[in-house]
């Protein structure tokens, strides 16, 4: 019932499963990936060349930190959707003078749209941590910019928001305890959320698991930060199991909004990334970890599924950043977040689109999980996942993803699914979770527990104790299951 049609020819089945997987990866309700195009550098290619690079990589969303005419002109007719920024230093003028906001919108938005597909305006960036203390001007500036859009009948096509950092949270762990800083709630958070609700806009947030890992590497497992296989962390407050730090941080923001009764507002992740190089004290900033984070993040977003708390909230995520920027100040990591060098060579290779992701699924790369990883076990001791471990279904992934993973494992994946056929030893219990767990584990063991072989679009995870479904016993190795 739950497994593939055994009478179908293998050739037809393979074609069907491949189409199914591609449709899952590229379906309209999956998330979206964009990239931040920062330009704090003196060696970057021209805006025209950058647009050609974006198109060659299949990137169809970009966010910039200003409204530079050269960039907006270069993007004209490209089909790439753009988020522009009204910088922090202009918040005072935009807040105090509606005419200034109207003029800014006319010059920097109306003059280019729709040939340049501007889809959002970020009013300021991480205003709450701006040393110039521009917080009190934020909401009036946002409202004045929106009024200017209304005047030009662009308010439906172009949304207004403002990226906030996770430092706006008072609590972020566990996710269920997420709450905003008390000093921000009444003056700015609630008015902002009211505005977003009124205008149908999303909350923009900048999320960096790297910073949390860097400061707590003795507590946070690297696999958990990099979306690699791990047993997960159960949130004692809501009972949900988290398999990566990114989801946990996003859900902390959702929980903080829920605490204030704003459950109807969605989130756009306007920045996230991982540096490929850092100073000696910047734990985890390596050319191995950066592609692991970004590659696995792309896979996580493009296969959809939302977060454990908001399973239907597929995310739009902007990677930081397009280029390494040599004029940025601060630690070495600040100049090494780029996907590309200024000469347009890749710093490392990761998928950025659904088509590229399909290729990586068929040809796993070490960067995106195709290597041995480690994971914490009881007592806080780490052990290799190539020991006695099992792959089981993640019930929170939803029926569609479990079924798609089951079909793939039993079909193109080559798992031995005979024991879960009707009347066979592991058919009972006859549930999707039980059958998917057996199939996932069969595939995982057949692949010799290789890194990346227990994922199935987020529908599976690794455990260190043998799973038990009825009387069915799960094999522990390739030789035992397939007879060598």
Steps between C-alpha positions, in 0.01 A plus 500: 500500500766750603781375282569532130315307235705184466365406157612825341817473292814636665557740213156654531523504876835680498365766266189541715691531826747747348212719386338467843816609679550791265141610549546489878815708479355754258136509610340840525443479874867436580729774627710740295870587498643844430836664562624824656705712261723704730756736349738604779800425281722664238551200273151385401383451141265751340130480576436376146741209549346425838154469345645261240653298782170487689316381190765239421452356849121501477466751785169684462493702822755755621514746787714813496588737783410822320331600175802556279389614152768296321380181669131570444562583133706183452217292649243649261341229287695223674199340666688508832288623791664767712480625858642850539600673822441842644816536715496567873646846454189606307248381760484837676414686181254233380326506839484875550418605144240306300611701196852355536364144509281574198792644306723203595237253377455697177875508424596152614193285440246657263774600255602135451197282569368282338784457248716440806283267708521666841296284738588644840655795680708435810472813710827504692699194603536365855393840628481386863876441514589816307729708725337817367176409680256537213241260643239768577496608134445153357121460509421855378749450215341167404153656497611797291668273245186289481282809450722596209447157347123535547510835321665327202271195523799273569411389854363164385807413290768636734505424870671696778679346798824536698761227572557436869780304665439217746635732768147645499403191698519487878485119493573266209563167675312280509304612197170477687627766744566750221415857600591852394702736716258679737650841419411454131153347523279805550713768329576314177429123478121514539464807277715329237298179516179704480634667186605168344156355572324804350708493183526123450878510541740254662744551785858514370757335725875436477591157636855373553541158665875558453502764773320271744734211420812716515412619850376163628694234309545305823123462527361513144596199281645605166273255315198672656623839377578371148175310430685168505357179643460507876256364760337840536411708805159480666352830612366427847252786469311378193623141458626564145827345383743729318764366265676826422574828672358709215148362549530544876596866461218568252248337733625713788390805298167337413450425872588859591238629255247248624557619856381844383204350305645548152474143375390606152825670392753313287880530502754576228862419587682796352848382603659171592834345418824350625853636448757293312790657692549664836747598769643234733238573762210476252410139562347323202581761233646265240473427130357158591226626729381787280386282207357245742280767658395678183458184295291324761303820564409525131389137503299561815323806355433374148348175622249703701318391810526808717632473855398263782279774647365632167507203266308682227717813507743450214777756516666745265867514602777731377852364528768735619680576281564497127865610523784514750522874579854620569413836654279374779636568847509270800624142531626302201168320468327825397697501176443132425126429482492504121388224267731652236835674482500842331634337181174295494665170592306294753641494851338155525234310312145479633158466333295818476195385302263203484666371184845521657365335813370207296851456358649508850240247618617260229870584551553579870777748570716501813397862546133419532520194715668226297753408767518346842374720781477472875212544735451519878367197686392441855736641759629773269760273339538515122510189289530442128175464314665213317459289819175329603249761394161485331301730275134556592209711378439847637126499567497881512602515132142434387339223297596633156872514574498163677319339208732657243805384696354151538430476126852613419668261747301201377535598135801682361680481836518121485396431860375148577131565566383139477460472880237777502281349226157365609541178698878541542684514833506880534168591340347558843452755633348614171583870538680745279751587772589137569535405132698817421734434793574149378559619143715795607712278721539240226626769262726649769658165587542411134689826451729392788361785714670759281447863590200640316329160465249564780327819397215446251415869482492532879270199540759289683755519777759277668460326835752312708258245646337228284145604402213268582172477312297203618712187466703633210875520560705750301828383343822669612723459198537428128629148551219405738226645282618409155725203567821678399 
